[in-house]
Amino acid sequence: FAVYGMFAPEIGTTFFPDSSKELQLVNSFCVYATAFLMRPLGAVLFGELGDRLMGRKYTLIASIILITAPSIMMGMLPGYETWGILSPILLILLRMMQGLSVGGQLAGSYVLSIEQSSANSRGFRGTVCDASSTFGFLLASMAAT
């Protein structure tokens, strides 16, 4: 998630080359925003799957796979000059899949971790979930520099 935001200018140049530099950046951040728009839907979808159909553990595994596959595909996605308009369309769809999975992953990891811990370690395990996402942003910023 964070790496995309940090490489937004390069992504804009690759997937929206016919636009001005400013519009490339705006287009790149609009694609970035699609993932955030999908997060509430992912929370509802994966919440229902975890509570009623698959169980939280398997739902969390599914959401992890759902974020991994699009991330790999985005890294291999050819730019506009190779595939034309299909490239930005696929980029948007892949970002939407990532947003959907993060919506389920974020809450699912907290709930599963806290529910399976003892009363003495619940606060610590919840904190680890929160800190791990912050640590991910730190790693992303290190990768971008």
Disulfide bonds with the S-S distance in Angstrom:
none
